[in-house]
Amino acid sequence: MQSNFKKSKISSADPQDTAVAVLGWLANEPDMFGRFLALTGIEAGQVRGAVNDSGFLAGMLDFLMNHEPTLMAFCDATGTAPETVAAASAHFSPPGLSSGEY
């Protein structure tokens, strides 16, 4: 997967910054973005409005986290550590049963 998304390290571990970087990367990967849209059921025109929805961001980050090759392609393209994506995913995702926080 070759991307036109500029390689720029995410300097902070801010979950919002990480989510925005993921969205920018996905938007520049037509096949991957199409797959994301198909799996989530969201339409391309709805993405702009959904970007402020923490549930949307959680789903988008889960999409990345659930497929290691995609996660690593994003990390390689942006210079982001996988742990940064995992932390952002945990930030936006509600606690699961295994967390003891239900």
Stockholm file with secondary structure:
# STOCKHOLM 1.0

chainA/1-102         MQSNFKKSKISSADPQDTAVAVLGWLANEPDMFGRFLALTGIEAGQVRGAVNDSGFLAGMLDFLMNHEPTLMAFCDATGTAPETVAAASAHFSPPGLSSGEY
#=GR chainA/1-102 SS CCCCSCCCCCCSCCHHHHHHHHHHHHHTCHHHHHHHHHHHCCCHHHHHHHTTCHHHHHHHHHHHHTCHHHHHHHHHHHTCCHHHHHHHHHHHSCCCGGGTCC
#=GC SS_cons         CCCCSCCCCCCSCCHHHHHHHHHHHHHTCHHHHHHHHHHHCCCHHHHHHHTTCHHHHHHHHHHHHTCHHHHHHHHHHHTCCHHHHHHHHHHHSCCCGGGTCC
//
